[in-house]
């Protein structure tokens, strides 16, 4: 296999990977660097969560690692991969399991085996890789999952640089999915998107993130600025959910006896604006390229079922706010000669407003 073939294979393997894990891992106590966390996520995404097999060994190439997490160069990715696998090998995770009124804590290792092939980082070759193996104890939380698990595309967190952002994102997605399964009526934002109010307990987050260093960022102001605000910024910029609607910060604290002990996040699923913009530009270009007579016909019939579906997606954008009357018929265009520039404006207006 050539180097290019290896690169293409790695890219195709990574592009649609799904992270699927038991919720016990999401609420477990562990401390990892961002690169260590990325290695775990990438290995997790290679697992078939419905598989009964408990013996997985994973190979991660430098090229694959660089592409998935958008490193500036493969040399930088290779350095992070080698450095992080050395420290990750000794990391443990504490799993909390509640039974009646008691909570059982089980400490288990993430990995039991590592083999590093990328020893000469200064001479990076995309075939260089690491090979890792999850411990037998952690595998039941990653495979043969039937209930009580959460899954998401690894690409949703690939651009996060904060481990806290990844962990808060996981808990928000877990609770949103549970909420979506219910029949409750939810509030809507100005663009008619459902709002999911998700409450997280600060003491739980600190125990999960810091473990025996639970007093870290003891003051809420410090925890808010160093953990919560950073996580929200990255979640809003890079993932498929949005906290707040752009007009407010999207979260607030709940106080008991004057002490903030919980945070409520106002979560909304968002549509990627780049995808909608590209769709608008494509349809406007098609509109302008047809003949005048065809353009007039197309403009007067623009409120077809297919276009209404497109307009519904447009209406979800934060700016501008759109109000679409699907029962109103488009006005006729009473002109014989229309310039391409005019057609472009007609097309864009009709695509966006429906009139």
C-alpha positions as CSV (number, residue, x, y, z in Angstrom):
1,X,0.0,0.0,0.0
2,X,1.4,3.4,-1.0
3,X,1.7,6.4,1.4
4,X,-1.2,8.1,-0.4
5,X,-3.4,5.1,-0.1
6,X,-2.7,4.9,3.6
7,X,-3.6,8.6,4.0
8,X,-6.9,8.1,2.1
9,X,-7.8,5.0,4.1
10,X,-7.1,6.8,7.4
11,X,-9.2,9.8,6.3
12,X,-12.2,7.7,5.3
13,X,-12.0,5.7,8.5
14,X,-12.1,8.8,10.6
15,X,-14.6,11.0,8.8
16,X,-17.8,9.3,10.0
17,X,-16.6,7.8,13.3
18,X,-19.1,7.7,16.1
19,X,-18.0,7.8,19.8
20,X,-20.3,5.6,21.8
21,X,-19.8,5.0,25.5
22,X,-21.7,4.0,28.6
23,X,-23.0,6.9,30.6
24,X,-20.9,5.7,33.5
25,X,-17.8,6.9,31.7
26,X,-19.4,10.3,31.0
27,X,-20.0,10.8,34.7
28,X,-16.8,9.1,35.9
29,X,-13.9,10.8,37.6
30,X,-10.7,11.1,35.5
31,X,-8.1,13.6,34.5
32,X,-6.6,13.6,31.0
33,X,-4.7,16.2,28.9
34,X,-6.4,17.2,25.6
35,X,-4.1,14.9,23.6
36,X,-4.7,12.0,25.9
37,X,-8.4,12.5,25.6
38,X,-8.2,12.6,21.8
39,X,-6.4,9.3,21.7
40,X,-9.1,7.7,23.9
41,X,-11.8,9.2,21.7
42,X,-10.2,8.1,18.5
43,X,-9.9,4.5,19.8
44,X,-13.4,4.6,21.2
45,X,-14.7,5.7,17.8
46,X,-13.1,2.6,16.1
47,X,-15.2,0.3,18.3
48,X,-18.4,-1.3,17.2
49,X,-20.5,-0.6,20.3
50,X,-22.8,-3.5,19.5
51,X,-20.0,-6.0,19.3
52,X,-19.6,-8.6,22.1
53,X,-15.9,-8.8,21.6
54,X,-13.8,-7.5,24.5
55,X,-10.4,-7.7,23.0
56,X,-9.5,-4.7,20.9
57,X,-6.1,-3.4,19.8
58,X,-6.0,-0.1,17.9
59,X,-3.5,1.4,15.6
60,X,-3.5,5.2,15.2
61,X,-1.3,6.7,12.5
62,X,0.2,10.1,12.7
63,X,-1.6,11.1,9.6
64,X,-5.0,10.0,10.9
65,X,-4.4,11.8,14.2
66,X,-3.4,15.0,12.4
67,X,-6.4,15.0,10.1
68,X,-9.0,14.2,12.8
69,X,-7.9,16.9,15.2
70,X,-6.7,19.5,12.7
71,X,-3.0,19.8,13.7
72,X,-1.0,22.4,11.8
73,X,1.6,19.7,10.7
74,X,2.0,16.0,11.0
75,X,5.3,16.6,12.9
76,X,3.3,18.4,15.7
77,X,0.7,15.6,15.7
78,X,3.5,13.0,15.9
79,X,5.1,14.7,18.9
80,X,1.8,15.0,20.7
81,X,0.9,11.3,19.9
82,X,4.2,9.9,21.2
83,X,4.3,12.2,24.3
84,X,0.7,11.5,25.3
85,X,0.7,7.7,24.9
86,X,3.6,7.6,27.4
87,X,1.6,9.4,30.0
88,X,-1.8,7.9,29.1
89,X,-0.5,4.4,29.8
90,X,-0.5,5.1,33.5
91,X,-3.9,6.9,33.7
92,X,-6.9,5.4,35.6
93,X,-10.6,6.2,35.6
94,X,-13.0,6.0,38.6
95,X,-16.4,4.6,37.7
96,X,-19.3,5.4,40.0
97,X,-22.1,2.9,40.3
98,X,-25.1,3.6,42.5
99,X,-26.8,0.7,44.2
100,X,-29.7,1.7,46.3
101,X,-28.4,4.3,48.7
102,X,-24.7,3.5,48.2
103,X,-22.2,4.5,45.6
104,X,-19.6,2.0,44.6
105,X,-16.3,3.4,43.1
106,X,-14.2,1.2,40.9
107,X,-10.8,2.3,39.8
108,X,-9.6,0.8,36.5
109,X,-6.8,1.6,34.0
110,X,-7.6,2.9,30.5
111,X,-5.0,0.9,28.7
112,X,-3.0,-2.3,29.3
113,X,-0.7,-2.2,26.3
114,X,1.2,0.3,24.2
115,X,3.5,0.0,21.2
116,X,5.1,3.1,19.8
117,X,6.3,3.1,16.2
118,X,6.7,6.8,15.8
119,X,10.0,7.1,17.6
120,X,11.8,9.4,15.1
121,X,9.5,12.4,15.1
122,X,11.9,14.6,13.2
123,X,11.5,12.2,10.2
124,X,7.8,11.9,10.3
125,X,6.3,9.3,7.9
126,X,2.5,9.0,7.7
127,X,2.9,5.2,8.2
128,X,4.4,5.7,11.7
129,X,1.8,4.9,14.3
130,X,1.0,3.8,17.9
131,X,-0.8,0.7,18.9
132,X,-2.8,0.7,22.1
133,X,-5.1,-1.8,23.8
134,X,-7.9,-0.9,26.2
135,X,-8.0,-2.7,29.6
136,X,-10.4,-5.6,30.0
137,X,-12.1,-3.7,32.8
138,X,-13.0,-0.7,30.6
139,X,-14.4,-2.7,27.7
140,X,-17.8,-3.5,29.1
141,X,-18.4,0.3,29.1
142,X,-17.5,0.5,25.4
143,X,-19.0,-2.6,23.8
144,X,-22.2,-4.6,23.8
145,X,-24.1,-1.5,24.8
146,X,-27.9,-1.8,24.8
147,X,-29.1,1.0,27.1
148,X,-27.7,3.8,29.2
149,X,-25.2,5.0,26.6
150,X,-24.5,8.2,24.7
151,X,-23.1,8.6,21.1
152,X,-22.0,11.5,19.0
153,X,-19.8,12.2,16.0
154,X,-16.2,12.6,16.9
155,X,-16.1,15.5,14.5
156,X,-18.3,17.5,16.8
157,X,-15.5,17.8,19.4
158,X,-12.5,17.5,17.1
159,X,-11.8,21.3,17.3
160,X,-12.1,21.5,21.0
161,X,-8.9,22.4,22.8
162,X,-10.4,22.0,26.3
163,X,-11.0,18.7,28.0
164,X,-13.7,20.4,30.0
165,X,-15.5,21.4,26.8
166,X,-15.5,17.8,25.7
167,X,-16.8,16.5,29.0
168,X,-19.5,19.2,29.4
169,X,-20.6,18.6,25.7
170,X,-21.0,14.8,26.5
171,X,-23.2,15.5,29.5
172,X,-25.3,18.0,27.6
173,X,-25.8,15.6,24.7
174,X,-26.7,12.7,27.1
175,X,-29.4,14.8,28.8
176,X,-30.7,16.4,25.6
177,X,-31.2,12.9,24.1
178,X,-33.1,11.8,27.2
179,X,-35.2,15.0,27.0
180,X,-35.9,14.5,23.3
181,X,-37.3,11.0,24.1
182,X,-40.1,12.6,26.2
183,X,-43.3,14.1,25.0
184,X,-42.9,17.4,27.0
185,X,-43.7,20.7,25.3
186,X,-40.6,22.9,25.1
187,X,-40.1,26.6,24.8
188,X,-39.0,27.9,21.4
189,X,-36.4,30.5,20.5
190,X,-37.1,33.4,18.1
191,X,-36.3,31.0,15.2
192,X,-38.7,28.4,16.3
193,X,-36.0,26.0,17.5
194,X,-36.7,23.9,20.6
195,X,-34.8,24.9,23.8
196,X,-33.5,22.2,26.1
197,X,-32.8,23.5,29.6
198,X,-30.1,21.2,31.0
199,X,-29.1,21.4,34.7
200,X,-25.6,20.2,35.8
201,X,-24.5,20.1,39.5
202,X,-21.3,22.0,40.1
203,X,-20.1,19.7,42.9
204,X,-20.5,16.7,40.5
205,X,-18.6,18.4,37.7
206,X,-15.7,19.3,40.1
207,X,-15.5,15.7,41.4
208,X,-15.5,14.3,37.9
209,X,-13.0,16.8,36.5
210,X,-10.6,17.2,39.4
211,X,-11.0,14.1,41.6
212,X,-9.1,14.5,44.9
213,X,-8.3,18.1,43.8
214,X,-11.9,19.0,44.1
215,X,-11.1,22.3,45.8
216,X,-9.6,23.6,42.6
217,X,-11.4,26.7,41.4
218,X,-13.4,26.6,44.6
219,X,-14.9,30.0,44.1
220,X,-17.7,30.0,41.5
221,X,-16.2,32.9,39.7
222,X,-13.0,31.0,39.0
223,X,-14.8,27.9,38.0
224,X,-17.1,29.9,35.7
225,X,-14.3,31.7,33.9
226,X,-11.7,28.8,33.7
227,X,-14.1,26.0,33.0
228,X,-17.7,26.9,32.1
229,X,-17.1,30.0,29.9
230,X,-14.3,28.3,28.0
231,X,-16.4,25.2,27.4
232,X,-19.4,27.2,26.2
233,X,-17.3,29.2,23.8
234,X,-15.9,26.1,22.1
235,X,-19.2,24.3,22.1
236,X,-20.9,27.2,20.4
237,X,-18.1,27.7,17.9
238,X,-17.4,24.1,16.9
239,X,-20.3,21.7,17.7
240,X,-23.8,20.9,16.6
241,X,-25.4,22.5,19.7
242,X,-25.6,26.2,20.7
243,X,-25.9,27.4,24.3
244,X,-28.1,30.6,24.2
245,X,-29.5,32.3,21.2
246,X,-26.9,35.0,20.7
247,X,-28.9,37.6,22.6
248,X,-28.0,36.3,26.0
249,X,-25.2,34.2,27.5
250,X,-27.4,31.0,27.5
251,X,-26.8,29.8,31.1
252,X,-27.5,30.8,34.6
253,X,-26.6,29.6,38.1
254,X,-28.9,28.3,40.7
255,X,-28.2,29.4,44.3
256,X,-28.9,27.7,47.6
257,X,-28.3,29.8,50.7
258,X,-26.4,32.3,48.6
259,X,-24.0,29.7,47.0
260,X,-24.2,28.8,43.4
261,X,-24.5,25.0,43.3
262,X,-25.9,24.2,39.8
263,X,-25.9,25.6,36.3
264,X,-28.7,25.5,33.8
265,X,-27.6,25.6,30.1
266,X,-30.2,26.7,27.5
267,X,-29.3,24.3,24.6
268,X,-30.4,24.5,21.0
269,X,-29.6,22.3,18.1
270,X,-28.2,24.5,15.3
271,X,-27.8,24.1,11.5
272,X,-24.4,24.9,10.1
273,X,-24.6,28.4,8.5
274,X,-22.0,27.5,5.9
275,X,-24.1,24.7,4.5
276,X,-27.1,27.0,4.2
277,X,-25.1,29.8,2.6
278,X,-23.7,27.4,0.1
279,X,-27.2,26.2,-0.7
280,X,-28.4,29.8,-1.2
281,X,-25.5,30.7,-3.5
282,X,-26.0,27.5,-5.5
283,X,-29.7,28.1,-6.1
284,X,-29.2,31.7,-7.0
285,X,-26.5,30.8,-9.5
286,X,-28.8,28.2,-11.1
287,X,-31.5,30.8,-11.2
288,X,-29.3,33.4,-13.0
289,X,-28.0,30.9,-15.5
290,X,-31.3,30.1,-17.0
291,X,-33.0,32.1,-19.8
292,X,-35.1,35.2,-19.0
293,X,-38.4,33.4,-19.8
294,X,-37.4,30.4,-17.7
295,X,-36.3,32.8,-14.9
296,X,-39.6,34.5,-14.8
297,X,-41.4,31.2,-14.7
298,X,-39.1,30.0,-12.0
299,X,-39.5,33.2,-9.9
300,X,-43.3,32.9,-10.1
301,X,-43.3,29.3,-9.0
302,X,-40.6,29.6,-6.4
303,X,-43.0,28.6,-3.6
304,X,-43.1,25.0,-4.7
305,X,-43.0,22.2,-2.0
306,X,-39.2,21.7,-2.5
307,X,-38.5,25.4,-2.1
308,X,-40.7,25.6,1.0
309,X,-38.6,22.9,2.6
310,X,-35.5,24.9,1.8
311,X,-37.0,28.0,3.3
312,X,-37.8,26.2,6.5
313,X,-34.1,25.5,6.9
314,X,-33.3,29.1,6.1
315,X,-35.8,30.3,8.8
316,X,-33.7,28.6,11.4
317,X,-30.8,31.0,11.0
318,X,-30.2,33.5,13.8
319,X,-29.8,36.5,11.4
320,X,-31.8,37.7,9.8
321,X,-35.0,36.5,11.5
322,X,-37.4,35.4,8.8
323,X,-41.2,35.2,8.8
324,X,-42.6,33.0,6.0
325,X,-46.2,32.9,5.0
326,X,-46.5,29.6,3.1
327,X,-50.1,30.4,2.0
328,X,-49.3,33.7,0.3
329,X,-48.8,33.4,-3.5
330,X,-45.9,35.1,-5.1
331,X,-46.6,38.3,-7.0
332,X,-46.2,38.2,-10.8
333,X,-43.3,39.9,-12.5
334,X,-44.7,42.2,-15.2
335,X,-41.7,42.9,-17.4
336,X,-40.5,41.6,-20.7
337,X,-36.8,42.2,-20.4
338,X,-35.0,41.5,-17.1
339,X,-31.2,41.9,-16.8
340,X,-29.1,39.1,-15.2
341,X,-28.3,41.4,-12.3
342,X,-32.0,42.0,-11.7
343,X,-32.6,38.2,-11.9
344,X,-30.0,37.6,-9.3
345,X,-31.7,40.0,-6.9
346,X,-35.1,38.5,-7.7
347,X,-33.8,35.0,-7.2
348,X,-32.1,35.8,-3.8
349,X,-35.2,37.6,-2.6
350,X,-37.6,34.8,-3.6
351,X,-35.3,32.1,-2.1
352,X,-35.1,34.0,1.2
353,X,-38.6,35.4,1.6
354,X,-40.8,33.4,-0.7
355,X,-42.3,36.5,-2.3
